[in-house]
Amino acid sequence: MADATTEQKAIAFKVDPSDPQSPYYLCSSDNPGNIICPVSFDGENYANWSRLVTNALKSKNKLAFVDGSLTRPEGTSPDVHAWEKSNAMVIAWLYNIINKNLHSSVAYAETAHEIWKDLRERYSQGNEIRIHQLRREITLSNQGSMNVTDYFTKLKGLWDELDAYLQIPNCKCVKDFNLFKYQESERTHQF
């Protein structure tokens, strides 16, 4: 069941399927075989994958189907067909960028939101283990035979993924401490 905030968001959407600003709009090149993201979800790369998919869906104005802010219209609504068509397209796109070994776990979902929610609940949990792995990998990283650019790129990717997992507290003490300046100093040292 959608909460009041989700219902309010859903009302704000343009529902004309021929309007390119509408989440129901599908252009002639949109088809169920499209690969919307260069990275396939393999059960281990949720943070990176979900970020890339989110950006891809934003570019197609379809993020509302996975984040739950555009719910299925009532059965008598004239928008039901357009919603079902767009939802089915997003499901197909998600299915195309999920490893075949995971297909059976999402094959029977009725909505793109169900798939997204299920994957998030299953694979974004247990972040402490991944945080530990990332910190260890950062600590043990060395340039070796890599050039400086490649080494920095590797570290930057690890730092960015770590940032996606970490929850920075939003309190006055953090603002006074200037956590970001400290973090930048630490990264310079690590590099």
HELIX and SHEET records of a PDB file:
HELIX    1   1 ALA A    4  ALA A   12  1                                   9    
HELIX    2   2 TYR A   46  SER A   59  1                                  14    
HELIX    3   3 LEU A   63  ASP A   67  1                                   5    
HELIX    4   4 VAL A   80  ASN A   96  1                                  17    
HELIX    5   5 LYS A  100  LEU A  102  5                                   3    
HELIX    6   6 HIS A  103  VAL A  106  1                                   4    
HELIX    7   7 ALA A  112  TYR A  123  1                                  12    
HELIX    8   8 ASN A  127  LEU A  140  1                                  14    
HELIX    9   9 VAL A  148  TYR A  165  1                                  18    
HELIX   10  10 LYS A  172  PHE A  177  1                                   6    
HELIX   11  11 LEU A  179  GLN A  190  1                                  12    
END                                                                             
